[in-house]
Amino acid sequence: MTSLSFRFFVLQILILVFAFFSTNLHASEHPLTLEYYASTCPTLLNVVRKEMECAVLDDPRNAALVVRLHFHDCFVQGCDGSILLDDTYTLKGEKKAAPNRNSLEGFDLIDQIKNMVESECPGVVSCADILTIAARDAVILVGGPYWDVPLGRKDSVSASFALAEANLPTPEEGLLAIVSKFLYQGLSVTDMVALAGSHTIGMARCENFRSRIYGDFEASSGLSPLSESYVNSLRSICPPIHGNENNITAMDNVTPNLFDNAFFHTLLKGEGLLNSDQEMYSSVFGIQTREIVKKYAADSLAFFQQFSDSMVKMGNITNPESFVNGEVRKSCRYVNT
């Protein structure tokens, strides 16, 4: 058995092991439904859509901010709105966990949408559902696909700083570590690659791509004249020494405000901004992920369809405890008193 074949064998074993232990990890006896608010808040979808339209028109970057919030919510305790909770004397939230600190925005926008929904249907719609709907609308408003959003989540009365530190993928992680985190959530390797495609509208901070542009970027890109120009522009934004940590740039430098498959073309060229993204194409363990990246680069419709399916799947990761002791928060930032 060759070294590469052995590595692939090991990867497949790891995937099977994680898949086994993650089976039914987040299964719920409280299924979500499309008609959950049909009688109690029939204007819900229109209210959320209108607020998101205004926000994205004002700044297209708001779309990516909301999608990111939804992702970071669902990977910690399921999609229960725990990411929205502020720290209090009695509750330690998730916002200051390493993967979230200085990287999440959009909380004010969710507050605004919540206020508008409350004015229409007081005490009815959870913040977790509002965030999930807003993420879907965000994608649509920048050119991405539509999907139906199952509803009926409850807001958690707790948060988990520890799980935020442990469960969320980070920009410096290798492929196997990231795959394991998705499998733990009940999401497949295909889901992982498709959901990473949301980086087509994402921005990254210097702190998160510095090691990449001063590390193996030249090796993965081959440093063609165009690649050299690109990496030099990145280095002008992000110097090699500490400083300018919050300088940002688009992860898709071709169509940063359009939800399309250009992100995957960036990976094919070896120009992925984050190490964790480029690993899907360049890692020696990326036999399966490499082929998926190629597929989505060649077929935007295939990417859109899988992204829609994977977003529904991720949105259906629930927190069983929230159905027992959860609530509909009056303010998304605080547990009801």
Residue, then its C-alpha position, 0 to 999 in steps of 0.5 A: m500500500t502506497s503512502l498516499s493510499f494509506r493516508f486515504f485509508v486512515l481518513q476513511i476510517l476516521i470519517l466512519v468512526f466520527a460518523f458513528f459517534s455523531t449519529n443521532l447526536h442532535a436528533s429531536e423529538h420536536p420536529l420543525t415545520l414550515e407552517y409553525y407560525a402560519s396562524t400565530c405570526p403569518t407576516l413573519l417571513n415578510v417582516v424579516r425579508k423587508e428588514m434584510e432587504c434594507a440592511v443588504l441594500d445599505d451594506p452588502r456585507n451584512a449578508a455575510l455577517v448574518v450567515r456567519l452568526h447562524f453558523h456559529d450559533c448552530f455549531v454550539q448547542g444547536c441552533d438555539g440563539s445562544i450566540l446572541l446572548d450577552d454576558t451577565y453576572t449569572l451567564k457567560g456567553e459565547k461572544k468572547a470565545a476565541p473563534n468569535r472574539n472580534s470576528l462576529e458582527g450583525f447583532d444589532l441587525i438581529d435586534q432590529i429584526k426582533n423588534m419589528v417582529e415583536s411589534e407584529c407578533p409579541g412573544v411568539v417568534s424565537c430569536a433562533d428562528i429569526l436568525t435562521i430565516a435572516a440567514r436564508d434571506a441574506v443569501i438570496l439577496v446577494g444572488g444565492p439560492y432559495w430554500d424553505v426554512p423549517l421553524g419552531r426552534k426555542d431560544s436557549v436559557s444557557a450558552s456554552f463558552a467551552l463548546a464555542e471554543a471546542n466546536l467551531p472550526t478555526p482558520e489555521e486548522g488542518l483538513l482532518a480536524i475540520v472534517s471531524k468538527f462537521l461530522y460531530q454535528g452530523l454534517s457530511v464532508t459534502d456538507m462541509v465543502a458546500l457550506a464553506g462556499s459561503h465564504t464567497i461573500g465573506m471577509a477575513r481579518c488579517e490575524n486569520f490569514r497572516s500565516r497563510i500569505y507569509g506561509d504556503f501561499e506561494a507554493s499552492s498558487g505557483l506564484s504566477p504574475l497574477s498570483e504574485s500581484y494578489v499576494n502582494s496586495l494582501r501583504s500590503i493589507c496585512p504586515p508580517i509582524h503583529g499589528n493591523e489585526n483587524n484589517i479585512t479583505a474579501m475571501d473571494n476577491v473576484t465577486p465579493n458581494l455576489f453569492d456564486n461559485a467563484f470561491f471554488h475557482t480561487l481554491l483551484k488556483g491555490e489562492g484560498l485566503l484561509n488555510s482551512d479553505q485551501e486545505m480542501y483542495s491542496s491537502v494530501f488528505g483531500i482526495q474526496t474534498r478536492e473532487i467536490v471543489k472541482k465539481y462546484a467550480a465547474d457547476s454552480l447549480a450543483f453548488f447552489q442545490q447542495f448549499s441549500d440542502s446543507m443549510v437546511k440540514m445545519g439549521n435542523i441541528t437542534n438543542p433538545e434541552s431548549f424544547v424542554n426549558g427554552e423560551v421565546r426571548k423578549s430580547c435576543r441578548y438576554v434570557n427572560t426574567 
